[in-house]
Amino acid sequence: MSNPEIVEILELTAKLLELHNADPFKIKGYSIAAFYLDKYKDGELQYMTEQELTKLQGIGKSTAGKIVQIAKTGTFPELEELLSNTPLGVMEMFNIKGIGPKKIAVLWQELGIDNLHELELACLNGAVAKLKGFGGSIQQKIIDSLAFLKDQAGKLRMDKADVVADLIITELKKSFEQVEAAGDVRRKSETVDTIRIVVGTDSPALLQNSIGEIEFLIQDEKQSSPFVWRGNVQEVAVAIEIVAVKPERLVNELFLETADVEHLGYSTESGSTIWQQAYYQTAESEEAIYEKAGLPYIVPEMREGAGEFTWSETHTPDQLITWEDLKGILHNHSTYSDGQHTLEQMAVRCRDLGFEYLGIADHSQTAVYAQGLSIDEVMRQHEEIAKLNARFATENPEKPFKILKGIESDILGDGSLDYPTEILASFDYIVASVHSNLTMTQEKATARLLKAIENPYTTILGHPTGRLLLSREGYPIDHKVIIDACAEHKVVVEINASPWRLDLDWRWISYCMEKGVLLSINPDAHAMEGYLDMHYGVANARKGGLTKDMTFNAFSLEGMEEYLRGKLRR
């Protein structure tokens, strides 16, 4: 039971108590405990005694006892009682943006709504707008949020889909040699609605029997056939398809089960399609399929039917960015703001991974929710960076490693950055990001970003739309206008590699490259383990056709410092 999981349970308890109109002091107690424990980074709560817990800020004896119970069992009696008295459909309303427990209680108690379907109907017939404290604006927000939730249902983020696919493949490889992920997983889609696995076997019946022995797989017998097992993983809604193919046809079927229909339908010079080539002619490799079709080879990530053959007219697969091409890790957080590890720990791990530089970019002073750095704290961090850099230079002068002084500066409502000019000038680089007031029209959001881009101290535009995949739709922006402005002002655009974000969307990478805008694959790491999220960012970048020469953090340390000096001279 990790610290975040314990915090999540406390937050859920506070929400349910508020939903049931419980004692405000009790609600406040759980909320305060969750607030302070969310910031606690000095140890694992699950191993602490009740007495140790009471010494932590915001934790009383009663709450400490609950935390001990949570750590042991994952729950506690009061929470179980609240859950038993709350319909599942009402619980699902907590996922709706724009309404909290009090408004959900009104919907439940006054309109008798206890599921999302009835809530949608009540919004569409105007009943919700008539409730006190709601009105047309909130009703429309609920409609929009319900539409978003419906669209995302049955999907998994890339990272979660990878875990599920690997779990299935590991089990199947106990009985079969040829087992490969296909479809969305192999194409590295940011979200996955079907996990497709291809298995080479001469006995589909043996495959069906083997799948039946995997306890966590639940078959949909009506949708399955002798050659395609369909179902899902226990407690995971995303669809699973396991396809039996003849071993000699594995290459062809893997290709056909991976590529999007638009890619398969691409016409060759002979007037046929690449689908026909792959379907009718057995191939020894996917490269051979393209060669026989008279087409350039396209890597699996790019087989979307989204301009990849146009891309191939001026580029080759070996130009695509890889993990090995990355020389530094930018946009990271330490315990100076809301990170879990110290600056020194973050730097040493970065160096040990073989990188040449770490760009630390803790939150700025406006981000109070994330312990953003005051000006005094900025100066203190810069002093520590100087000392660490001196140490690193001494430890290994032949292979230099350096910490770059950055900040993730909040873009305020009017588009300005949240430090005075002399402080902005003290950083090596600045990631400018929006974190507040996310409900904006396209016109307002675009204007807000444009002003930040025009600021001469902005180096990187962070997570441009603020989206959280399957959780929060990003604010609308005019991508072309924003990218054009970045080109004019020499601002780098971030591909935020967190699997929660993958923002900039890969579909806009080609336009960035066309306009000469560099892209930076940034993990937004809040812990040392977060560095590895750059694997997702690399996959997303390759999907959009990003080349090494257009990747900002593929610059060497020397090249990066030269670029940043030039930027600051503007």
C-alpha positions in Angstrom: 0.0 0.0 0.0 1.9 3.0 -1.3 1.7 6.6 0.2 -0.4 7.8 -2.8 -2.8 4.9 -2.4 -3.3 5.7 1.3 -3.9 9.4 0.4 -6.4 8.4 -2.2 -8.4 6.4 0.3 -8.4 9.2 2.7 -9.6 11.6 0.0 -12.3 9.2 -1.0 -13.5 9.0 2.6 -13.7 12.8 2.8 -15.7 12.9 -0.4 -18.1 10.2 0.7 -18.6 11.9 4.1 -19.4 15.2 2.4 -21.8 13.3 0.0 -23.7 11.9 3.0 -23.7 15.3 4.8 -21.6 14.1 7.7 -20.0 16.2 10.5 -17.9 19.0 8.8 -15.2 18.5 11.4 -14.8 14.9 10.5 -14.7 15.7 6.8 -12.1 18.4 7.4 -10.0 15.9 9.5 -9.7 13.5 6.6 -9.1 16.3 4.1 -6.3 17.8 6.1 -4.7 14.5 6.7 -4.7 13.7 2.9 -3.4 17.2 2.2 -0.3 16.9 4.4 0.4 13.2 3.7 0.4 14.0 -0.1 3.4 16.1 0.6 5.1 13.7 3.0 8.2 12.3 1.3 10.4 11.1 4.2 9.2 7.5 4.5 6.5 4.9 3.7 3.4 5.3 5.8 2.5 1.6 5.6 5.5 0.7 7.9 4.8 3.4 10.5 3.2 2.8 13.9 0.1 4.7 15.1 2.4 6.6 17.5 4.8 7.5 14.7 1.9 8.7 12.5 0.5 11.0 15.1 3.8 12.9 15.0 3.1 13.9 11.4 1.5 17.2 10.6 -2.3 17.0 10.3 -2.6 13.5 11.7 -4.6 12.9 14.9 -4.8 9.7 16.9 -8.1 8.6 15.3 -6.8 9.2 11.7 -3.5 7.5 12.6 -5.5 4.4 13.6 -7.4 4.4 10.3 -4.1 4.7 8.4 -2.7 1.6 10.1 -5.9 -0.3 9.2 -5.6 0.9 5.6 -2.0 -0.2 5.4 -2.9 -3.7 6.6 -6.2 -4.3 4.8 -6.7 -1.6 2.2 -9.7 -0.2 3.9 -11.4 0.4 7.3 -14.9 -0.1 8.7 -16.1 3.5 8.3 -15.2 3.6 4.7 -16.8 0.2 4.1 -20.1 1.5 5.6 -20.0 4.6 3.4 -19.4 2.5 0.3 -22.2 0.1 1.2 -24.6 3.1 1.4 -23.5 4.6 -1.9 -24.8 3.3 -5.2 -22.0 2.5 -7.7 -23.5 5.0 -10.2 -23.2 7.8 -7.7 -19.6 6.9 -7.1 -19.0 7.2 -10.8 -20.2 10.8 -10.6 -17.0 11.7 -8.8 -15.3 11.4 -12.2 -17.4 14.3 -13.6 -15.5 17.5 -13.9 -17.1 20.6 -12.5 -19.2 19.1 -9.7 -18.2 18.0 -6.2 -19.8 15.9 -3.5 -22.4 18.5 -2.4 -23.8 18.9 -5.9 -23.7 15.1 -6.5 -25.7 14.8 -3.3 -28.3 17.2 -4.6 -28.6 15.3 -7.9 -29.0 12.0 -6.0 -31.4 13.2 -3.2 -33.5 15.7 -5.1 -33.7 14.2 -8.5 -33.2 10.6 -7.4 -30.4 10.1 -9.9 -28.0 7.3 -9.1 -26.3 6.5 -12.4 -24.7 8.3 -15.3 -27.3 7.4 -17.8 -30.1 9.0 -15.8 -27.9 12.0 -15.2 -27.4 12.5 -18.9 -31.1 12.3 -19.6 -31.8 14.8 -16.8 -29.3 17.2 -18.3 -30.7 16.8 -21.8 -34.3 17.6 -20.6 -33.1 20.6 -18.6 -34.0 19.2 -15.2 -30.5 19.7 -13.8 -30.3 23.4 -14.8 -33.5 24.1 -12.7 -31.8 22.9 -9.5 -30.7 25.6 -7.1 -27.0 26.3 -7.5 -26.7 24.6 -10.9 -28.0 26.6 -13.9 -27.4 26.1 -17.6 -23.6 26.6 -17.4 -23.0 23.7 -14.9 -25.5 21.6 -16.8 -23.5 22.0 -20.0 -20.3 21.2 -18.2 -21.8 18.0 -17.0 -23.0 17.1 -20.5 -19.5 17.8 -21.9 -17.8 15.8 -19.2 -20.2 12.8 -19.6 -19.5 12.8 -23.4 -15.7 12.8 -22.6 -16.1 9.9 -20.1 -18.2 7.9 -22.6 -15.6 8.4 -25.3 -12.8 7.2 -23.1 -14.7 4.2 -21.7 -13.0 0.8 -22.3 -9.6 2.3 -23.0 -6.2 2.1 -21.3 -3.3 4.5 -21.4 -0.2 3.3 -23.2 1.7 2.3 -20.1 -1.2 0.3 -18.6 -1.8 -1.5 -21.9 1.9 -2.4 -22.1 1.7 -4.0 -18.7 -1.5 -6.0 -19.5 0.0 -7.1 -22.9 3.3 -8.2 -21.3 1.4 -10.2 -18.7 -0.6 -12.1 -21.3 2.5 -12.6 -23.5 4.5 -14.0 -20.5 1.8 -16.6 -19.8 1.4 -17.6 -23.5 5.2 -18.0 -24.0 5.1 -20.8 -21.5 3.4 -22.9 -24.2 4.2 -21.1 -27.5 7.4 -19.7 -29.0 5.8 -17.2 -31.4 3.8 -14.6 -29.4 3.7 -10.9 -30.4 1.7 -7.8 -29.5 0.0 -6.2 -32.5 -2.5 -3.4 -33.0 -2.6 -0.3 -30.9 0.0 -1.7 -28.5 2.6 -2.3 -31.2 1.8 1.0 -32.9 2.4 2.7 -29.5 -0.9 4.5 -29.5 -1.4 6.9 -26.5 -4.6 5.1 -25.6 -5.6 1.5 -26.4 -9.1 0.1 -26.8 -8.1 -3.4 -27.9 -5.0 -5.4 -26.9 -4.3 -7.7 -29.8 -1.9 -10.6 -29.4 -0.8 -12.8 -32.4 0.3 -16.4 -31.7 2.0 -18.7 -34.2 0.6 -22.2 -33.8 -0.5 -25.2 -35.9 -3.2 -26.0 -33.3 -5.7 -23.3 -32.6 -7.5 -25.7 -30.2 -4.3 -26.0 -28.1 -4.1 -22.2 -28.0 -7.8 -22.0 -26.8 -7.1 -24.6 -24.1 -3.9 -22.8 -23.0 -5.8 -19.5 -22.7 -8.5 -21.2 -20.7 -5.9 -22.0 -18.1 -4.9 -18.4 -17.6 -7.0 -17.4 -14.6 -7.1 -13.7 -15.1 -8.5 -13.9 -18.6 -12.3 -13.9 -19.0 -13.7 -15.1 -22.3 -16.6 -13.6 -24.2 -17.8 -16.8 -25.8 -20.3 -15.2 -28.1 -17.6 -13.0 -29.7 -14.9 -15.7 -29.8 -14.2 -18.1 -32.6 -11.9 -21.2 -33.0 -9.2 -18.9 -34.3 -9.8 -15.7 -32.3 -10.2 -15.6 -28.6 -12.0 -12.5 -27.4 -12.6 -11.3 -23.8 -10.9 -9.2 -21.2 -8.7 -9.3 -18.2 -10.4 -9.5 -14.9 -11.4 -6.1 -13.6 -9.9 -4.4 -16.8 -12.6 -3.2 -19.2 -10.3 -3.0 -22.3 -11.0 -5.7 -25.0 -8.5 -8.5 -25.5 -8.1 -10.4 -28.8 -5.7 -13.4 -29.1 -5.4 -14.5 -32.7 -4.1 -18.0 -33.8 -2.1 -17.9 -37.0 0.0 -20.5 -38.9 3.7 -20.1 -38.0 4.7 -19.6 -41.6 2.2 -16.7 -41.9 3.2 -15.0 -38.6 5.0 -12.1 -40.3 2.1 -11.4 -42.6 -0.5 -11.6 -40.0 1.5 -9.6 -37.5 1.7 -6.9 -40.1 -2.0 -7.1 -41.0 -3.0 -7.1 -37.3 -0.8 -4.1 -36.5 -1.3 -1.5 -39.3 -4.3 0.8 -39.3 -6.8 0.2 -42.1 -5.8 3.6 -43.8 -2.2 2.4 -43.9 -3.2 -1.0 -45.4 -5.3 0.7 -48.0 -2.4 2.8 -49.4 -2.2 2.4 -53.1 1.0 1.2 -54.8 2.2 2.3 -58.2 0.7 -0.9 -59.7 -2.7 0.1 -58.5 -2.9 -2.6 -55.8 -2.7 -2.0 -52.0 -0.1 -2.9 -49.4 -2.9 -5.0 -47.8 -3.1 -7.2 -51.0 0.6 -7.7 -50.9 0.6 -8.7 -47.3 -2.5 -10.9 -47.5 -1.7 -12.9 -50.6 2.1 -13.2 -50.6 3.8 -15.0 -47.7 6.8 -12.9 -46.6 9.9 -13.6 -44.5 10.0 -10.1 -43.1 7.9 -6.9 -42.9 10.6 -5.1 -44.8 10.0 -7.6 -47.7 6.3 -6.8 -47.7 7.1 -3.1 -48.4 9.8 -3.9 -50.9 7.6 -6.2 -52.9 4.8 -3.5 -52.8 7.3 -1.0 -54.2 7.0 1.1 -51.0 9.5 2.4 -48.5 9.6 0.6 -45.1 7.5 2.2 -42.4 8.2 1.5 -38.7 5.3 -0.1 -36.8 4.7 3.1 -34.7 3.9 5.1 -37.8 1.5 2.8 -39.6 -1.5 5.0 -39.1 -2.4 6.3 -42.5 -1.5 9.8 -41.3 1.0 11.0 -43.8 3.8 8.5 -43.2 4.5 7.8 -46.9 4.8 11.6 -47.5 7.2 11.7 -44.6 9.2 8.9 -46.1 9.8 10.9 -49.3 12.3 13.0 -47.3 13.2 10.8 -44.4 14.4 7.3 -43.6 13.6 5.2 -40.5 17.2 5.4 -39.2 16.7 9.1 -38.7 13.9 8.6 -36.2 14.8 9.5 -32.6 15.7 6.7 -30.2 16.4 6.4 -26.5 20.1 6.1 -27.3 20.1 9.5 -29.1 19.0 11.4 -26.0 21.8 13.2 -24.2 20.0 14.9 -21.4 16.8 14.9 -19.3 14.9 18.2 -19.1 11.9 19.2 -17.0 12.3 17.4 -13.7 11.3 18.1 -10.1 13.1 17.6 -6.8 12.1 18.0 -3.2 12.6 21.8 -3.6 9.0 21.7 -4.9 6.8 18.6 -5.2 9.4 15.9 -6.2 10.1 12.8 -4.1 13.9 12.9 -4.4 16.6 15.5 -3.6 18.4 17.5 -6.2 21.5 15.4 -5.6 19.7 12.1 -5.9 18.0 13.2 -9.1 21.3 14.3 -10.6 23.3 11.2 -9.6 20.7 8.9 -11.1 20.6 10.9 -14.3 24.4 10.7 -14.6 24.3 7.0 -13.8 21.8 6.4 -16.6 24.5 7.7 -19.0 23.1 11.2 -19.7 25.3 14.3 -20.0 23.0 16.8 -18.2 20.0 17.1 -16.0 17.7 20.1 -16.4 16.0 20.7 -13.0 12.7 22.6 -13.5 10.9 22.8 -10.2 7.6 24.6 -9.9 7.6 28.4 -9.6 6.3 30.6 -6.8 2.7 30.8 -8.0 2.3 27.0 -7.8 1.6 27.0 -4.1 -0.2 23.6 -4.5 3.1 22.2 -5.6 5.4 24.0 -3.1 6.6 26.3 -5.8 10.0 28.0 -5.2 10.1 31.5 -3.7 12.9 33.8 -4.9 15.0 32.9 -1.8 14.5 29.2 -2.5 15.5 29.8 -6.2 18.8 31.4 -5.0 19.4 28.5 -2.5 18.8 25.9 -5.2 21.2 27.8 -7.6 23.9 27.7 -4.9 23.5 23.9 -4.5 23.6 23.4 -8.2 26.9 25.3 -8.4 28.4 23.1 -5.6 27.2 19.9 -7.2 28.5 20.9 -10.6 31.9 21.6 -9.2 31.9 18.2 -7.5 30.8 16.4 -10.7 33.5 18.2 -12.7 36.2 17.0 -10.2 34.9 13.4 -10.0 35.0 12.8 -13.8 36.7 15.6 -15.8 36.9 13.4 -18.9 33.2 12.8 -19.1 31.5 16.0 -17.9 28.0 16.0 -16.4 26.2 19.2 -15.5 22.9 20.3 -13.8 21.2 23.1 -15.8 19.3 25.7 -13.8 15.7 25.6 -15.0 12.3 26.4 -13.6 8.8 25.4 -14.7 7.3 28.8 -14.6 3.5 29.1 -14.4 1.9 30.9 -17.3 -0.4 33.3 -15.5 -3.9 34.2 -16.7 -2.6 37.1 -18.7 0.2 35.0 -20.3 3.0 36.5 -18.2 5.6 34.4 -16.3 5.6 34.5 -12.5 9.0 35.9 -11.6 10.4 39.4 -12.1 12.8 39.8 -15.1 16.0 39.7 -13.0 15.0 36.3 -11.6 14.0 34.9 -15.0 17.4 36.0 -16.3 19.1 33.9 -13.6 18.0 30.6 -15.1 19.7 28.7 -17.9 16.3 27.8 -19.4 12.6 28.1 -18.6 9.8 25.7 -19.2 6.6 27.8 -19.4 3.4 25.8 -18.5 -0.3 26.4 -17.7 -1.4 24.8 -14.5 -4.4 27.0 -13.4 -7.7 28.3 -14.9 -7.9 25.5 -17.4 -11.4 26.3 -18.5 -10.7 28.6 -21.5 -12.1 29.2 -24.9 -9.7 28.5 -27.8 -9.3 32.2 -28.3 -8.3 32.9 -24.7 -6.1 29.8 -24.4 -4.3 30.6 -27.6 -3.8 34.3 -26.6 -2.5 33.2 -23.2 0.1 30.9 -24.7 1.1 33.4 -27.4 2.1 36.0 -24.8 4.2 33.4 -22.9 5.9 32.3 -26.2 6.7 36.0 -26.9 8.5 36.3 -23.6 12.2 36.3 -24.4 13.0 34.1 -21.4 10.7 31.2 -22.5 12.8 28.3 -23.8 10.3 25.5 -23.8 6.5 25.5 -24.0 5.5 22.8 -21.5 2.6 20.3 -22.1 0.9 22.7 -24.5 -2.8 21.6 -24.0 -2.7 20.5 -20.3 -4.5 17.2 -21.2 -4.5 14.2 -18.9 -5.3 11.1 -21.0 -8.6 9.4 -20.2 -9.1 11.9 -17.4 -9.1 15.5 -18.6 -9.5 16.9 -22.0 -6.9 19.6 -22.8 -7.9 23.2 -23.2 -8.5 24.0 -26.9 -5.7 25.9 -28.7 -5.1 26.8 -32.3 -2.1 24.5 -32.8 -0.9 26.1 -36.1 -0.9 29.6 -34.6 1.0 28.4 -31.5 3.5 26.4 -33.5 4.0 29.3 -35.9 4.7 31.6 -33.0 7.2 29.1 -31.5 9.0 29.1 -34.9 9.1 32.9 -34.9 10.4 33.2 -31.3 12.7 30.1 -31.4 10.7 28.4 -28.6 11.0 24.6 -28.2 7.8 22.6 -27.9 7.6 19.9 -25.2 6.5 16.3 -25.8 5.6 15.6 -22.2 6.6 11.9 -21.9 4.4 11.2 -18.9 2.0 8.5 -20.1 -0.7 10.6 -18.4 0.0 13.4 -20.9 2.0 12.6 -24.1 1.4 16.3 -24.8 2.2 17.7 -27.5 -0.1 15.2 -29.4 2.0 13.2 -32.0 -0.3 14.4 -34.8 1.3 17.9 -34.6 4.9 16.8 -34.7 5.2 16.9 -38.5 3.9 20.5 -38.5 6.5 21.5 -35.9 9.2 19.9 -38.1 7.9 21.6 -41.2 8.2 25.0 -39.4 11.6 24.2 -38.0 10.4 24.0 -34.4 12.5 21.8 -32.1 10.8 19.3 -29.8 12.0 18.3 -26.4 11.1 14.8 -25.0 10.7 15.6 -21.3 9.6 13.1 -18.6 8.3 15.7 -16.1 9.8 13.4 -13.6 8.9 13.9 -9.9 11.0 10.9 -8.8 14.1 9.1 -10.2 11.9 6.4 -11.6 10.1 9.0 -13.7 13.1 9.3 -16.0 12.1 6.0 -17.7 8.9 7.6 -18.8 11.0 9.0 -21.7 10.6 5.6 -23.3 6.9 6.5 -23.8 7.9 10.0 -25.1 10.3 8.4 -27.6 7.6 6.1 -28.8 5.1 9.0 -29.1 7.8 11.1 -30.9 8.6 8.3 -33.4 4.9 7.9 -34.1 4.8 11.5 -35.3 8.0 11.1 -37.3 10.4 13.1 -35.0 14.0 12.9 -36.2 17.1 13.1 -34.0 18.2 16.4 -35.6 14.9 18.0 -34.5 15.0 16.7 -30.9 16.2 19.4 -28.5 17.5 17.0 -25.8 19.4 15.0 -28.3 21.9 17.9 -28.2 25.1 17.2 -26.5 25.9 19.1 -23.3 28.2 21.4 -25.4 25.5 21.9 -28.0 22.8 22.5 -25.4 24.9 25.2 -23.6 25.7 26.9 -26.9 22.0 26.9 -27.8 21.0 28.3 -24.5 23.6 31.1 -24.6 22.3 32.1 -28.0 18.7 32.1 -26.7 19.6 34.3 -23.7 21.4 36.8 -26.0 18.1 37.5 -27.8 
